Every structure is written in structure tokens, then in C-alpha cells.
Amino acid sequence: MNICGTKGKVMKGALVESLECANCGNKLHRSFGVLRYFHLCGVPVVPLMERVGIECTDCRWTLLGDQVPENLRAEINGNLFDKKRLLPMFAGSALLACLLGGHGVQV
């Protein structure tokens, strides 16, 4: 088991109908986000990178990061990476700090 390092998590988003697939012409896409974070003993401590993407529901053609149009990217980013959604994931870091802080060295 790694004591510390980075991990990633794929977060599912809503359906998007405002873009036509360049591969098959389908107008329905699934949005998603990729969150990369630093962990300590498996507990997420701090987010390092947030990237959004969309995938065609028909042919699975995928656009990631800068490939997604700017206005759509901002909308998906706001929905996926808001505080209400991320705060519970990183609440364990506060608990970990309390546990580690309680074992200070006394002189």
C-alpha cells in the first residue's frame, strides 16, 4: 500500500445535447470530469487537477480538456467540481489533520 501519492477519480456528469458528434453526427453526449488528487494513507488531501470531457453516447467518441468548446467546458466544470460535491471527498483530510495533530511531541 502506498502511504502517499496521487490518485484519480472519474466523476459522472449530466447528458449534453448542445453539440454534434464529429464522428457519427449524434447530438447526445455524457459529460464527465477527471479529478486528480494527492492522498495520504488513501485519504484525499488536496485536489491537483480538474479536467472535463464529453463522450458520445452512440460511438463513444471522446473530447477531453481543451477539445471541449470553452462555454460547454465552463458549464460542465461548474456542475461537476462545485464545493458541495468536492467538500465531502476532502473532509477526511481535516479528520486526518486532527488525528495527527493530537499526537504532538511534548518536551
JOHU-V558490 format. One record per residue. PHI is phi in whole degrees, 0 to 359 (none if undefined). NEAR is the number of other ideal C-beta (glycine too) atoms within 8 Angstrom. Layout:
PHI/NEAR
PHI/NEAR
This chain:
none/3
282/4
285/6
214/7
160/7
239/8
223/8
232/8
220/8
264/8
249/11
284/5
242/12
274/5
284/8
238/13
241/7
263/5
221/10
266/6
294/13
289/4
269/7
237/8
87/6
296/11
253/9
249/9
230/14
257/10
270/14
207/13
229/15
246/14
247/13
254/11
218/14
271/10
234/12
231/10
57/7
83/5
266/10
300/12
252/10
212/8
287/10
252/7
209/7
236/11
222/9
253/16
205/14
225/15
227/11
297/14
284/8
265/8
257/8
69/6
300/10
239/8
245/8
227/9
62/8
292/4
288/6
282/13
306/6
307/6
294/6
291/12
298/12
295/8
294/8
295/15
301/11
294/8
282/9
276/14
250/10
278/8
298/5
298/5
273/10
270/11
303/8
299/6
293/9
259/13
292/8
296/9
293/12
292/8
295/9
298/12
296/8
295/8
294/8
288/7
290/7
284/6
252/5
291/5
276/3
257/3
255/2
